[in-house]
Amino acid sequence: MNLFPISQNGKYGHIDFNGNIVIEPQFDYAESFYEGTAIVRMGGRHKREYLGHSRYKAMVVMGGKWGYIDKTGKYIIPPQFSFAHVFSEGLAGVKVKGRWGFIDKAGNWIIQPKYESTTRFEHGQVGVMIKNKWGFINKRGEIIIEPQYDSIIYLSEGLRCVGIEDNYGFIDEQGKIVIAIRYPFASSFAEGCAPVSLGDNCGYIDKKGEIVIKPEFTLAGSFHEGLAWVEVGSKYGYVDRNGNMVISARFDEPSEFCEGLAAVKVGKKWGYTDKKGHFTIPPEFDMARSFRNGLAKIIVKKKLGYIDTKGNYIWKSDKPLDLDYESLCYRV
């Protein structure tokens, strides 16, 4: 059963696909379920700020303790961590006393907390930061790729985007450089190609590093469901794998296609377009997220809601959220 986080009267809980409350709102924050568990927080507060070079304001949590619940709402690991990641491949990164380590679903320490930052496990390996450099360890905590990178992106299709200073390239799971670290911008591979910057524009390369879509875009995103968003001038549209502009550049903000629809912004409102560029759900939301498991999270006048692919409300809050909706761009 898929469950979705909600906020009601300042507390977080979860609903099912039909909008029925399954876990009563009782937490100060709650996330979606992964591997049968969800992160929850008790205490603390939110604030919002720009992180790095992002165009969006991300939620930053001050104080509180994090733990994990099951789908009945019962604690499987009581709140005790200063921060926590979702479970992946049976392990989760958690932070205590300023350092990250990894626990199993019983709350046992599998890898002791000694890292400055972490990612999630993928194919038996996870990124960890040591002395401000990223490397990779296995589930025994053994270093398999020495810390040497300034930035890393999740593993996708056997390759991982890594950065040294202001240049990016790709390594395989063993740490071998497959595509030279030379691009001012790059993102993960999806559907056989990855967006990179070449000169002043962005295009796409294949896994051999060869150009498959000419660099003629201001910015470019990864492919999802056969299409990728691209920026032309100051507007966004979508191209197919051949580089054909399938949906003309006319949106002010894009997102990836999920379940046949993409959330796009026109002016100050978000709606949903299909793969032909037709609005199936008109732009009427102050914020909109991608569809996941048949529902999408939206916000109108700071009130959180969920809609189905036809635009019907499944659930909506009766009171405004206690934080600015812009902060929901991440970590919710």
N, C-alpha and C positions, 0 to 999 in steps of 0.2 A: 504494500500500500504506500503510495506516494503521499508525503505530507509537506505542507507549505507553511513557512513562518508568517505569523501575523503580529500586529501590535494593537493592543486594545487597552485603553485607560492607562497608558504608560507602561504596560507589561506585555511580554511576548509569550506566545504559545504557538500552536500549530493547528491547521485545518486539513481536511482531506480534499479530494478533487471536487466534491460536491459542495464544499463550503461549510461542512459540519466541523465544529470545534472538537478535536480529538484530544489535544493537550491544552488544558485551560491556561490562559495567560497568567503567568506567575513569575517569569524571569525578567531581569532587567535588559536582557538581550538574548536572542536565539537565532541560530542559523539553520540552513537546510540540512537534511539528513544525508550522510555519506556512510556507506558500509554499516547501516543500521543504527548509527549514532548521530547525535547533533550536539554541537558546541552551544553551551549556554553560559551566561554571565550573571553573577549576582553582585550588586553594588557597582560603584564607579559611575562615570558619565561619559557622554559623547562630546566631541567637538569636531569641527571640520576645517581642513586646510588643504592647500595644494601640496602634492607630494612630487618631488622631482620636477620633470618637465610636463607633467600631465595637464591636460586642459580641464580636468574635472577636479572637484573638491572631494577628497576621500575622507571617510570616517576614521577618526583617531579616538581611541578609547583611553580614558584617564582613570586609573584605579580599578577596583573590583577584582573578583576572582572568577576564573573560568573552570568549567567542568564539562561533563558529558552525560547526556540522557539517552534512554532507549525510546522506542516508539510508543510506549505507554506513558512517557513523561517521568519515569523513575530514573533517579541518578544511578549510573553505572560507575561513574567516577565523580565524587562530590567536588564542588568548586574549591580549588586550592592553588591554581596556577595564575601567574600574572598575565599570561596570554597563551593561546593555544591554536593549533591548526587542526583541520579535519583529519580523520583517519584515512590512510591510503595504504593498501597492501598490508593491513593489519596493524600498522604503527602510526602514531601521531606525534608531531613535534609540539612540545610544551616548554614554556619558559618559567624558570624560577630563579630568583636572585640574579637577574640580568643575563642568564645563560640558558641556551636551548639544549634539550635532549629529547629522547624518544621513549614513549611508553606503549605498552600493549593495551588491549581492551579491558584487562583486569586492573590496570593502573600500575603495573610493575614497570620499573625502569629497565629498559632493554639497552639503551645507550645513555650513559650518564650526561647530565647537562654541562656542557663545556664550550658550546659554539655561540658565536655572536649572532648568527641568524641561520635559518634553515628554509628549505622548501618542502615539498611532499615527495614520498617515495614513488619512483617510477622504474619499472623493470628491475627492482631490487637495489636501486641506488638512489641517493638523495643528495641534493646540494647543501653544503654547509659552509659557513663563513668563518675563516680563521685568519686573524690579523688583517682584517679588511679585504681578504681575497677569497673568492669562491673556488671550492674544489668539491669532490664527491667521495662519499663513503658508502659501504655496503651495510647490510643489516647486522653485521657483527661490529660495526663501528670502525672497520678497517678502511684506510684511505686507498681508493682505487684510482683517483685522478687528483694529483697534487693541487692545492690551492694556488691559483695563478690568475684567475679572471676577475675583472671588476664588475661584471654583470652576467647573469645567465637567464635563459628563458626555458620553459618546460620542454621536455623531450617530446618530439613529434615525428612519427614516421622514421624512427631510427636515428634522427639527427637532432642536435641541440644547438640553438643559437647562443653564442657566448661573445662577450665583449672585453676588449682590453683598451683602456682609456676611451677614446671616442670612435673606435672601429669595431665592427662585428663580423663574425664568420660562423662556421659550423663545425662541430666535432661529432664523432660517433660515440657509442656507449663506452668504448674503451679509451676515449680521450684523444683519439687520432684526429688531427685536423683534416677534414674532408674538403672544405671550401675555405680558402684563405681568409684570415681576419683582416679585411680591407675595406669594408663597406661602412660609410657613415651612419647608415640605418639598415636594419634587417629585422625580420620577425620570423616566427616559426614556419616550418613547412606544413602544408595542408594540401591534400589532393595533388601531391607531386611537385608543387612549386612553392617558392617563398618570395615575399616582397623584399626588395632591397633598393637602396638608393645608388644610382649610377650617375655621377655628375650632379646636376642640379635637380634631377627628377627621379622618380621611382618607377621601377618595372619589376619583372619577375624572372627568377632563375630556376632551373631544374637542379636535381641532386648532383649533377656534374659541374654545376656553377655556370652553365651556359644560359644565355638570355633566351627566354621563351616568349616573353611579352615585352615589347620595347619600352624603355623608360620615357614615358611621356605624361606622367602624373605627378602632381604636387606631393601627394602622399598615397599610400596604398595599404590595404589590409589583407589578411589571409583569406583563402577561399573556404567557403562553407556551402555545402549543398550546390556546388557548381558555379557559384558567383562570389565575387569579392568586391567590397566597396573601394572606390578610388576617389581622390580629390582632384578636381579640375578647376583651376582658379580658386575660388572660395566656396564652391559647391561640390556636393558628393553625388556620385552615381554608382552603377555596378557594371562590371565587365565579366565575360565568361572566360573559359580557359584559353580561348584563342585571342583574347584581348579585345573582342568586340564589345562596344558599349551597348549593353542590353537595356539598361535603364539610364536615361540621360541624367547628367549631373544637374540636379535641381533641389537637392536637400541640403539643409543647414547642418545636420548631424546624421551620421549613419550608424548602423550596427550590423552584425553578421546575420545571415539568414539561418533561422532555426525553425524546424517544423513547417517550412514553406513560406514563412513570413519574416520580415525584417522591421524592427522598430526604427523609424526615421523621424527627424525633426524638421518641421517647416515653420519658420518664424519662431514663435515661442512655444509651440505645441508639438507633441509627439503623436504619431499614429502608426499604422502598420501597412506596409506595401507587399503585394505579391511579386512573383518573379517576372511579371510583365510590366511592373511599375504602376499597377492600379492600387489605389487605397481600398483595402478590404475593411479596414477599420479607420475611420477618419481621424485626423489629428485633433485631438481634444484633451490630451493628457499633459500634465505639467512634467511628468517623467514617465518613461516606459522602459521596461526591460524585455529581453528576448523570451520567447516561449520556451518552457521546459515542462515536459510531461503534460502537455495540453493546456497549461495555464501560463499567463504572463502577469508580472507584478507591475502595477501602475499607481500613480499618485495624482490626485486632483485636489487642489486647494489644501495641500499638506495632509490629505486623507489617503491612507493606503488602501488598495484594493487588488483583486485578482479578476481577470477576465479570461474567457475562453477564446478560441480562434475565430468565433463569430462576433466577438465584441460584447458578449453578454457578461454582466457582472455575476461572478460566483460568490464573491464576498467583498464587503467593504467596511472600513472602520467608521465608527460614528463620531470620533473625535480626531482632531489633527494630531499628527505625530509630534513627539517632544523634541525633534531635531529637524533641521532643514533638509528637505527632500534631496537637495543636491548631494548630500553626504551619502545617499544610498547608491551612488554610482559604483561603490565598491563595498565589499565585505558585508553585504546583506543578502 
